[in-house]
Amino acid sequence: MLLAQIAMVERLCNRADYTLTTALVYLSKPYSRESS
């Protein structure tokens, strides 16, 4: 039971991490294009 909860939390964290990384890349693309 506890292991299933931990796995679910890890999955949520991974998804949040992936979303954050994608958002950062998406946001930094126009910025790097402007500065170069």
Kinemage of the C-alpha trace (Angstrom):
@kinemage 1
@onewidth
@group {chain A} dominant
@subgroup {mainchain}
@vectorlist {calphas} color= white
{ca met a 1} P 0.000 0.000 0.000
{ca leu a 2} L 2.694 2.436 1.033
{ca leu a 3} L 4.901 1.378 -1.863
{ca ala a 4} L 2.071 2.050 -4.287
{ca gln a 5} L 1.634 5.535 -2.831
{ca ile a 6} L 5.369 6.218 -3.113
{ca ala a 7} L 5.376 5.026 -6.722
{ca met a 8} L 2.415 7.282 -7.502
{ca val a 9} L 4.130 10.275 -5.903
{ca glu a 10} L 7.330 9.544 -7.828
{ca arg a 11} L 5.336 9.335 -11.050
{ca leu a 12} L 3.694 12.684 -10.306
{ca cys a 13} L 7.073 14.246 -9.530
{ca asn a 14} L 8.531 12.914 -12.758
{ca arg a 15} L 5.604 14.321 -14.713
{ca ala a 16} L 5.955 17.699 -13.000
{ca asp a 17} L 9.694 17.623 -13.682
{ca tyr a 18} L 9.070 16.860 -17.348
{ca thr a 19} L 6.469 19.619 -17.599
{ca leu a 20} L 8.799 22.129 -15.937
{ca thr a 21} L 11.688 21.191 -18.215
{ca thr a 22} L 9.503 21.444 -21.309
{ca ala a 23} L 8.144 24.799 -20.168
{ca leu a 24} L 11.635 26.113 -19.468
{ca val a 25} L 12.903 25.004 -22.878
{ca tyr a 26} L 9.824 26.474 -24.563
{ca leu a 27} L 10.229 29.767 -22.703
{ca ser a 28} L 13.989 30.009 -23.231
{ca lys a 29} L 13.832 29.395 -26.987
{ca pro a 30} L 12.543 32.844 -28.033
{ca tyr a 31} L 14.802 34.456 -25.425
{ca ser a 32} L 17.956 32.800 -26.764
{ca arg a 33} L 16.847 33.599 -30.313
{ca glu a 34} L 16.524 37.293 -29.429
{ca ser a 35} L 19.845 37.550 -27.618
{ca ser a 36} L 21.846 35.860 -30.387
